[in-house]
Amino acid sequence: MKDKLITALADALEMESAQIKLNDSFRDYENYSSLTELSVLAMLDSDFMIELEMEDFNRYRTVNDLLHLVSQQK
């Protein structure tokens, strides 16, 4: 699950998977923008069947938070 999330997140953020660390705040990545934010939301929906409103999504800060979310849904 972790590898799938990191790979999907890297694709959404147009980064290499190796650059993504669990304790990182994914919003702090250099190429994170409002457009990539929408890509991350779309990735969660298409890859993990998790639909989030922006207000709910804003509660998640780190890559590990997203991993926890994905793990809970499965």
URPE-V501782 format. One record per residue. N is the residue number from 0. RES is the residue in three letters. PSI is psi in radians with two decimals (NA if undefined). D_CENTER is the distance of its C-alpha to the mean C-alpha in Angstrom with 2 decimals. Layout:
n = (N;N)
res = (RES;RES)
psi = (PSI;PSI)
d_center = (D_CENTER;D_CENTER)
This chain:
n = (0;1;2;3;4;5;6;7;8;9;10;11;12;13;14;15;16;17;18;19;20;21;22;23;24;25;26;27;28;29;30;31;32;33;34;35;36;37;38;39;40;41;42;43;44;45;46;47;48;49;50;51;52;53;54;55;56;57;58;59;60;61;62;63;64;65;66;67;68;69;70;71;72;73)
res = (MET;LYS;ASP;LYS;LEU;ILE;THR;ALA;LEU;ALA;ASP;ALA;LEU;GLU;MET;GLU;SER;ALA;GLN;ILE;LYS;LEU;ASN;ASP;SER;PHE;ARG;ASP;TYR;GLU;ASN;TYR;SER;SER;LEU;THR;GLU;LEU;SER;VAL;LEU;ALA;MET;LEU;ASP;SER;ASP;PHE;MET;ILE;GLU;LEU;GLU;MET;GLU;ASP;PHE;ASN;ARG;TYR;ARG;THR;VAL;ASN;ASP;LEU;LEU;HIS;LEU;VAL;SER;GLN;GLN;LYS)
psi = (-0.76;-0.84;-0.69;-0.77;-0.83;-0.72;-0.78;-0.70;-0.73;-0.73;-0.78;-0.62;-0.01;0.91;2.97;2.45;-0.63;-0.35;-0.25;2.17;2.55;-0.64;-0.04;2.51;1.96;-0.39;-0.24;-0.11;2.48;-0.71;0.29;2.26;-3.13;-0.55;-0.76;-0.50;-0.77;-0.62;-0.69;-0.76;-0.76;-0.68;-0.75;-0.69;-0.89;-0.68;-0.50;0.05;0.68;1.99;2.17;2.47;2.71;-0.70;-0.74;-0.73;-0.62;-0.23;-0.34;2.25;-0.76;2.90;-0.67;-0.63;-0.76;-0.68;-0.74;-0.75;-0.88;-0.72;-0.66;-0.57;-0.34;NA)
d_center = (12.48;10.98;11.92;10.69;7.03;7.60;9.62;7.58;4.84;8.28;9.84;7.92;8.62;11.94;12.08;13.60;11.86;14.48;13.37;10.17;11.44;10.50;12.30;10.93;9.91;7.06;9.26;12.11;11.44;14.51;13.32;10.83;12.76;13.17;13.09;9.79;8.48;10.22;8.87;5.21;7.42;9.63;7.60;6.98;10.65;12.08;10.78;10.68;12.99;11.18;12.43;11.71;13.94;12.93;14.95;13.12;9.60;11.30;12.17;8.95;9.39;8.38;6.24;9.08;8.74;5.68;8.00;10.81;9.78;9.49;12.65;14.46;14.19;15.80)
